[in-house]
Amino acid sequence: KKQAGLYIQLRTGHIPLNLHLHRLQKSDTPNCLQCDSATPEDVHHYLFQCPRYIRERHTLHTALGRNATKEAYLLNDPGARTHLLRYVNSTKRLQPTFGEV
């Protein structure tokens, strides 16, 4: 059930990352606190760009190859599920909401 909720939120962007939290007035800024002040923290940034998670992203890329750079693959293909969940758990960014998934 937690995994289904996580996938729905990742797909819709309605997830506790600063861009969405700022819209709900739950964050002072829409931007990533790990990056410069002009980078919104959204799903794409979390999965593919944030330098804080470069090590976790490398592990994901090692497991999935080029598919690790495709948002549609990560969020929809059953073959990516285990690896994406491992990424989410290892970043700990969503742990306050989802715990271990």
C-alpha positions in Angstrom: 0.0 0.0 0.0 2.9 2.4 0.8 4.5 1.6 -2.5 1.3 2.2 -4.4 1.0 5.6 -2.7 4.6 6.5 -3.4 4.2 5.6 -7.1 1.1 7.6 -7.5 2.7 10.6 -5.8 5.9 10.3 -7.9 3.8 10.1 -11.1 1.6 13.1 -10.3 4.2 15.3 -8.6 2.0 15.5 -5.5 4.8 14.3 -3.3 6.6 15.8 -0.2 9.3 17.5 -2.2 9.7 21.3 -1.7 8.0 22.3 -5.0 4.8 20.6 -4.0 5.1 21.5 -0.3 5.6 25.1 -1.1 2.3 25.1 -3.1 0.6 23.8 0.1 2.4 26.4 2.2 4.3 23.7 4.1 7.7 24.8 2.9 9.2 28.3 2.8 10.8 27.6 -0.6 10.0 25.5 -3.7 13.7 25.0 -4.2 16.0 22.2 -3.3 17.9 22.9 -0.1 20.8 20.8 -1.3 21.4 22.9 -4.5 21.6 26.5 -5.4 18.6 28.6 -4.6 17.2 28.6 -8.1 16.6 24.9 -8.5 13.0 23.7 -7.8 12.9 20.4 -5.9 10.5 18.4 -8.1 10.4 14.7 -9.0 12.7 15.1 -12.0 15.3 16.9 -9.9 15.1 14.4 -7.2 15.5 11.4 -9.5 18.0 12.8 -12.0 19.7 16.0 -11.0 20.3 16.6 -7.3 24.0 16.3 -6.6 23.3 15.1 -3.1 22.1 11.8 -4.5 24.8 11.1 -7.1 26.0 8.0 -5.3 22.4 6.5 -5.1 21.9 7.5 -8.8 25.1 5.7 -9.8 23.8 2.5 -8.1 20.5 2.9 -10.0 22.3 3.4 -13.3 24.6 0.4 -12.6 21.5 -1.8 -12.2 19.3 -0.4 -15.0 21.8 1.1 -17.5 20.3 3.7 -19.8 16.8 3.0 -18.6 17.8 4.7 -15.3 17.7 8.0 -17.1 14.1 7.6 -18.3 11.4 8.8 -16.0 8.7 6.9 -17.8 10.6 3.6 -17.4 11.4 4.2 -13.7 7.9 5.1 -12.8 6.0 2.5 -15.0 8.1 -0.6 -15.8 7.8 -3.4 -13.2 11.5 -4.2 -13.9 12.5 -0.9 -12.4 10.4 -1.3 -9.2 12.9 -2.9 -6.9 15.7 -0.6 -8.0 13.6 2.6 -7.7 12.5 1.6 -4.2 16.1 1.0 -3.3 17.0 4.5 -4.5 14.1 6.1 -2.6 15.1 4.2 0.6 18.8 5.0 0.2 18.3 8.7 -0.3 16.1 8.9 2.9 14.5 12.1 1.4 11.0 10.7 1.6 11.4 8.6 4.7 9.6 11.0 7.1 6.4 10.4 5.0 6.8 6.9 3.7 9.3 5.2 6.1 11.0 2.3 4.4 9.2 1.2 1.3 
